[in-house]
Amino acid sequence: MKKVLAMVAFVMIGVIVYAFNDENRINVDQQSKKEVKSGEVIVMNKEMFIKDVFDYEKSEEWKYKGDKPAIIDLYADWCGPCRMTAPIMKSLAKEYD
């Protein structure tokens, strides 16, 4: 029983540490400050989405702000199938520049 409790505690600590990892947020902040090259996947945060795609806080009717078509892929970093689509999105970004 002690082994099971220890394992559960270890898993919970791991999940908490992973959830509060700021590395992904730092990468998004750095990407928002640099100039984005054509044909590159853009990882957006909330502010970038509101500024460049759609301001859902002010409007209920969908109105895309961009001037070119875009693929918007909503994913989670912890999701295996979501991570498996990342290479596909990168190849589509290069293909459609």
Secondary structure, 3 states (H helix, E strand, C coil): CHHHHHHHHHHHHHHHHHHCCCHHHHHHHHHHHCCCCCCCCCCCCHHHHHHHCCCCCCCCCCCCCCCCCCCCCCCCCCCHHHHHCHHHHHHHHHHHC
